[in-house]
Amino acid sequence: MFNRTRIQLTIRNAAVLSVILIALNVSVYLVMKDMLMSQIDRSLTGVSNKMTVTAATSASAALPLQKGIIYQVGQMDRPVIQLFWSKDNQPLLMPAHEIISQDQLMRLQPDKLAKELTTVKVGDQYYRVYTKSSGDEVMPVVFMSGSEYQVAKQQLLTNISAETGMLHRLWLILLFGGFVGLLVAVAAGYYLANRALIPIRISLERQQQFVSDASHELRTPLSVIQAHGELLLRHPDHTIEQDSKHISVVLQETRRMSKLVGGLLTLARSDSNQLELDKRAVQLDRIVQDSVGKMQMLAEVKEIILNAETEASVPMTGDEERLHQLLTALLDNAIKYTPEGGVVRVGCRKLAHTAVLEIEDTGIGIAAEHLPHVFDRFYRADKARTRQEGGTGLGLAIAKWIVDRHGGKLRVESKLGVGTRVVVTLPLSG
């Protein structure tokens, strides 16, 4: 599935980048061409406005053009050549020099040119041609071989082979650059596709792992409940007292499954950003004292000393219910993994702009290789022991989510066989 999606994203990203690159290259070429042609066109029209046509006006007059009609009429910023055409699109006075041959000259006939300003290839040279019609303007009369010819159209030409060659080289450069850019676009598209798929892949893997772990965790209590339920059905004549052991196991597993489902629901809603914190002004020291008081009985049952040392007042902005849940999860974990006769200490103090919570125990500790994973869902260093004690493997994951949503940090320090220390830092104002 990911390979197909990666290919589709690569093609789409590459297509978008390619379109942008092609549009940029075409724009550069057109702008450069427009700049060059506009400059040449201004030169031609400027010469046309200032030029005086030299032609014989009587049969007895000297005919300086009698041997040619192609000649340079002005220098300006480039040589300009002038041509005269009769009404029937015939050239007046054939050229004496083979600058443009008869066949090539026919390509310049005004009726064959679609625009007033256009580019024509004559031989192996390119010319920019400006064609000017007589209109209401009085054009000169040319006498040639005793015949009188009225000039109908006048043309100005200038050689633009250098500019055309430059544009051709520019086009080749842009074409080569476009090909290289296409390869880069494909590579960039592939890179962007991989980057886009990373969070999707991680999310899908987490979802699959989450569903797998949840199914596994739910299957165990369901199997236990089913087994003990079947045992109860085998002896319908037994009293509740006789089957109290089976009933107790069913209730215990039901409570465990209910706790598990509640944790799953909390994490699922947090993942979809459906859980919002109800932040208000609270006293963190009071929340600590209340949580310790509720867990005191559990500590006494295990013969564990549970002490709380808090400052007189630690005000902060937070969700009181979630902070209770945080402390309950951390204290429950500390008591659960502390053997009889052990000690669990809870501290709460204000430090600059943060509130600091510390839960330290003298329990079995956590091996170094397990520390990076203690906040992962369903992760347990000793799965068998945790299941026997009713753990779901979600407590620390929920605790981490609560701390993160409050903008705080959660750190765990532990040594195997010595104990564990959990440090929570929370901003005083959220």
C-alpha positions in Angstrom: 0.0 0.0 0.0 2.8 2.4 0.9 4.7 1.7 -2.3 1.8 2.5 -4.4 1.0 5.7 -2.4 4.7 6.7 -2.6 4.7 6.3 -6.4 1.5 8.4 -6.7 2.8 11.1 -4.4 6.2 11.1 -6.3 4.4 11.5 -9.6 2.2 14.3 -8.4 5.0 16.2 -6.6 7.3 15.7 -9.7 4.5 16.9 -12.0 3.9 20.0 -9.9 7.6 20.9 -9.7 8.0 20.1 -13.5 5.1 22.4 -14.4 6.6 25.2 -12.3 10.1 24.6 -13.8 8.7 24.5 -17.4 6.7 27.7 -16.8 9.8 29.4 -15.4 12.0 28.4 -18.3 9.4 29.4 -20.9 8.9 32.7 -19.1 12.7 33.4 -19.1 12.9 32.6 -22.8 9.9 34.7 -23.8 11.0 37.6 -21.7 14.5 37.5 -23.2 13.1 37.2 -26.7 10.7 40.1 -26.1 13.5 42.3 -24.8 15.7 41.7 -27.8 12.9 42.0 -30.4 11.5 45.1 -28.8 14.9 46.8 -29.0 15.3 45.8 -32.7 11.7 46.9 -33.5 12.2 50.3 -31.9 15.4 50.7 -34.0 13.5 49.9 -37.2 10.6 52.1 -36.5 12.9 54.9 -35.5 14.9 54.7 -38.7 11.6 54.6 -40.7 10.4 57.9 -39.1 13.7 59.7 -39.7 14.6 58.3 -43.1 14.3 60.2 -46.4 13.7 57.9 -49.3 16.3 58.4 -52.1 14.8 57.7 -55.5 14.8 59.2 -59.0 11.8 61.4 -59.6 12.2 62.0 -63.4 13.4 60.1 -66.4 16.2 62.7 -67.0 17.4 62.7 -63.4 20.4 60.7 -62.2 19.3 57.3 -60.9 21.5 56.5 -58.0 19.5 53.3 -57.3 19.2 52.1 -60.9 21.4 49.2 -60.3 20.0 48.1 -56.9 17.2 48.6 -54.5 19.0 47.0 -51.4 21.2 49.4 -49.6 22.1 50.6 -46.2 20.2 53.8 -45.2 21.2 54.3 -41.7 23.6 53.2 -39.0 21.7 54.0 -35.8 22.6 51.1 -33.5 22.7 48.5 -36.3 22.8 48.4 -40.2 19.3 48.8 -41.8 18.4 47.8 -45.3 15.6 49.3 -47.4 13.3 47.7 -50.0 10.6 49.1 -52.3 7.7 47.2 -53.6 5.2 48.0 -56.3 1.4 47.6 -56.0 1.7 44.2 -57.7 4.2 43.0 -55.1 7.2 43.3 -57.4 10.6 44.6 -56.2 11.6 47.9 -57.7 15.2 47.9 -59.0 16.9 44.5 -58.7 20.0 44.3 -56.5 23.3 44.7 -58.1 25.0 42.7 -55.4 23.9 39.2 -54.4 23.1 40.2 -50.8 19.7 38.6 -51.3 19.0 36.5 -54.4 15.9 36.7 -56.5 14.4 33.5 -55.0 15.2 34.7 -51.5 13.8 38.2 -52.3 10.4 36.6 -53.2 10.1 35.4 -49.6 10.0 39.0 -48.5 7.0 39.9 -50.6 4.7 42.0 -48.4 1.6 39.9 -49.1 3.4 36.8 -47.7 4.1 38.5 -44.4 1.3 38.2 -41.9 2.5 41.0 -39.6 3.9 44.4 -40.0 6.9 43.4 -37.8 8.1 39.8 -38.3 11.1 37.6 -38.5 12.1 35.9 -41.8 14.8 33.5 -42.6 16.6 34.3 -45.8 19.2 31.7 -46.8 21.1 31.0 -43.6 20.5 34.4 -42.2 17.6 35.8 -40.1 16.1 39.2 -40.7 13.7 41.3 -38.8 11.4 42.9 -41.3 9.3 46.1 -40.9 6.7 46.6 -43.7 5.2 50.0 -44.1 2.2 50.5 -46.4 1.6 53.7 -48.3 -1.9 54.3 -47.0 -2.6 58.1 -47.2 1.1 58.9 -47.3 2.5 60.0 -50.6 5.2 57.5 -51.5 8.0 58.3 -54.1 7.8 57.4 -57.7 10.7 55.4 -59.2 11.6 55.6 -62.8 13.4 52.6 -64.2 14.2 51.8 -67.8 11.9 54.6 -68.9 9.0 53.3 -66.9 7.4 54.9 -63.9 6.6 52.8 -60.8 4.7 54.0 -57.8 6.1 52.7 -54.5 3.2 50.9 -52.7 5.1 49.4 -49.7 8.4 50.1 -48.1 10.4 47.5 -46.1 13.2 47.9 -43.6 15.3 44.9 -42.7 18.1 44.3 -40.3 20.1 41.1 -39.7 19.3 39.5 -36.4 21.2 36.2 -36.9 23.4 37.0 -33.8 20.3 37.5 -31.6 18.6 34.5 -33.1 21.7 32.4 -32.4 21.8 33.7 -28.8 18.1 32.8 -28.3 18.7 29.4 -29.8 21.6 28.8 -27.4 19.5 30.0 -24.5 16.7 27.6 -25.5 19.2 24.7 -25.5 20.5 25.7 -22.1 17.0 26.0 -20.8 16.1 22.7 -22.4 19.1 21.0 -20.8 18.4 22.7 -17.5 14.8 21.6 -17.7 15.8 18.0 -18.2 18.2 18.2 -15.3 15.4 19.9 -13.4 13.0 17.1 -14.2 15.4 14.6 -12.7 15.7 16.8 -9.7 12.0 17.2 -9.5 11.5 13.4 -9.5 14.2 13.0 -6.8 12.6 15.9 -4.8 9.1 14.4 -5.3 10.4 11.0 -4.1 11.9 12.7 -1.0 8.8 14.7 -0.3 6.6 11.6 -0.7 8.8 9.7 1.8 8.7 12.6 4.2 4.9 12.8 3.9 4.5 9.1 4.5 6.6 9.1 7.7 3.8 10.3 10.0 1.2 8.2 8.2 3.4 5.1 8.5 4.1 5.8 12.2 0.4 6.5 12.9 -0.6 3.3 11.1 2.0 1.2 12.9 1.0 2.6 16.2 -2.7 2.0 15.4 -2.0 -1.6 14.4 0.2 -2.2 17.5 -2.4 -0.5 19.6 -5.2 -2.8 18.3 -3.0 -5.8 18.6 -2.0 -5.1 22.2 -5.6 -4.1 23.1 -6.9 -7.4 21.7 -4.3 -9.3 23.5 -5.0 -7.5 26.8 -8.7 -8.0 26.5 -8.5 -11.6 25.5 -6.9 -12.6 28.8 -9.6 -11.3 31.2 -12.3 -12.5 28.9 -10.8 -16.0 28.9 -10.6 -16.0 32.6 -14.2 -14.8 33.0 -15.4 -17.4 30.5 -13.6 -20.2 32.3 -14.8 -19.3 35.8 -18.3 -18.7 34.4 -18.4 -22.2 32.9 -17.2 -23.6 36.3 -20.1 -21.8 38.0 -22.6 -23.4 35.5 -21.3 -26.9 36.3 -22.6 -26.6 39.8 -25.9 -24.7 39.7 -26.8 -26.1 43.1 -23.8 -24.5 44.9 -24.3 -21.6 47.1 -22.7 -18.2 46.6 -20.3 -19.0 49.5 -19.2 -22.2 47.9 -18.4 -20.5 44.6 -17.2 -17.2 46.1 -13.7 -17.9 44.7 -14.9 -18.0 41.2 -17.2 -15.0 41.6 -14.3 -13.1 43.1 -12.1 -13.8 40.1 -14.8 -12.8 37.7 -15.3 -9.5 39.5 -11.6 -8.9 39.7 -11.1 -9.5 35.9 -14.2 -7.4 35.2 -12.8 -4.5 37.1 -9.4 -4.9 35.4 -11.1 -5.0 32.0 -13.2 -1.9 32.8 -10.0 -0.1 33.8 -8.3 -1.2 30.6 -11.2 0.0 28.4 -11.3 3.3 30.3 -7.6 3.8 29.6 -8.0 2.8 25.9 -10.8 5.3 25.5 -8.8 8.1 27.1 -5.8 7.5 24.8 -8.0 7.0 21.7 -9.7 10.3 22.4 -6.4 12.0 23.1 -5.0 10.8 19.8 -7.9 12.3 17.9 -7.6 15.6 19.9 -11.1 15.1 21.3 -10.0 15.6 25.0 -9.6 19.2 26.2 -8.2 20.2 29.5 -10.3 22.2 31.9 -7.6 24.5 33.2 -8.2 26.5 36.2 -6.3 28.0 39.2 -5.5 25.0 41.5 -3.3 24.3 44.5 -0.9 21.5 43.4 0.1 20.9 47.0 -3.5 20.1 48.0 -3.9 17.8 45.0 -0.7 15.9 46.1 -2.0 15.6 49.7 -5.4 14.3 48.5 -3.9 11.8 46.2 -1.5 10.5 48.8 -4.4 10.2 51.3 -6.3 8.1 48.8 -3.4 5.8 48.2 -2.4 5.5 51.9 -4.6 2.5 52.5 -3.1 0.6 49.5 0.4 1.4 50.9 -0.6 0.1 54.4 -1.9 -3.1 53.0 1.5 -3.8 51.4 3.3 -2.5 54.6 4.9 0.4 52.7 5.7 3.7 54.2 4.1 6.5 52.0 5.3 10.0 52.9 4.5 13.4 51.4 6.6 16.5 51.7 5.0 19.6 50.1 5.5 23.3 50.3 2.8 25.3 52.0 1.4 26.7 48.7 2.1 25.7 45.1 -0.5 27.5 43.0 -0.7 26.8 39.3 -3.1 26.6 36.3 -4.2 23.1 35.4 -6.9 20.5 35.1 -7.5 19.3 38.6 -9.1 16.0 37.6 -6.2 15.1 35.2 -3.6 16.1 37.8 -5.3 13.7 40.3 -5.2 11.0 37.6 -1.5 11.7 37.0 -0.5 11.4 40.6 -2.7 8.3 41.1 -1.0 6.6 38.1 2.5 7.4 39.4 1.8 6.5 43.0 0.1 3.3 42.0 3.1 2.3 39.9 5.5 3.2 42.8 3.6 1.2 45.4 3.0 -1.7 43.0 6.7 -2.3 42.4 7.9 -1.6 46.0 8.3 -4.6 48.2 7.0 -4.8 51.8 8.9 -2.6 54.2 9.8 -0.2 51.4 9.4 3.5 51.2 7.6 5.8 48.8 8.3 9.5 49.1 6.4 12.3 47.3 7.6 15.8 47.1 6.1 19.0 45.7 7.8 22.4 45.5 7.8 25.6 43.6 10.9 26.4 41.6 11.1 29.7 39.7 8.2 29.5 37.2 7.7 25.8 37.5 6.2 23.3 39.9 8.2 20.2 40.6 6.8 16.8 41.6 9.0 14.0 42.7 7.9 10.4 43.4 10.8 8.3 44.7 10.6 4.6 45.8 12.8 1.9 47.1 11.3 -0.7 44.7 12.8 -3.2 42.4 13.9 -0.6 39.9 13.9 -0.6 36.1 16.7 -2.0 33.9 18.5 0.6 31.7 17.3 -1.1 28.5 13.7 -0.7 29.6 13.8 3.0 30.6 13.3 4.4 27.1 10.1 2.4 26.7 8.4 2.9 30.0 5.9 5.4 28.5 5.0 3.2 25.6 1.5 1.8 25.7 1.2 -1.7 27.0 4.9 -1.9 27.6 5.9 -3.8 30.7 9.3 -4.9 31.8 7.8 -7.8 33.7 4.5 -8.7 32.0 3.7 -11.7 34.1 4.2 -9.8 37.4 2.2 -6.8 36.2 -0.7 -8.9 35.0 -0.9 -10.6 38.4 -1.0 -7.2 40.1 -3.8 -5.9 37.8 -1.7 -3.5 35.7 -2.9 -2.5 32.2 0.3 -1.1 30.9 -1.5 2.2 30.1 -0.9 4.2 33.3 2.4 5.8 32.4 1.3 6.4 28.8 -1.7 8.4 30.2 0.5 10.1 32.7 2.9 11.2 29.9 -0.1 12.6 27.9 -1.3 14.6 30.9 2.1 16.1 31.5 2.5 16.9 27.8 -0.9 18.6 27.6 0.0 20.8 30.5 3.2 21.8 28.7 5.5 20.0 31.3 8.2 17.4 31.2 8.3 13.9 32.7 11.6 12.1 33.5 12.3 8.7 35.0 15.6 7.7 36.7 16.0 4.2 38.0 18.6 1.6 39.1 17.8 -2.1 39.1 17.4 -3.3 42.7 17.7 0.2 44.2 14.6 2.1 43.2 13.0 4.6 40.9 12.6 8.3 40.8 10.1 10.1 38.7 10.4 13.9 38.2 7.5 16.0 36.8 8.0 19.7 36.0 4.9 21.7 35.2 4.5 25.4 34.3 2.8 27.4 37.0 0.6 29.2 34.4 -0.8 27.2 31.4 
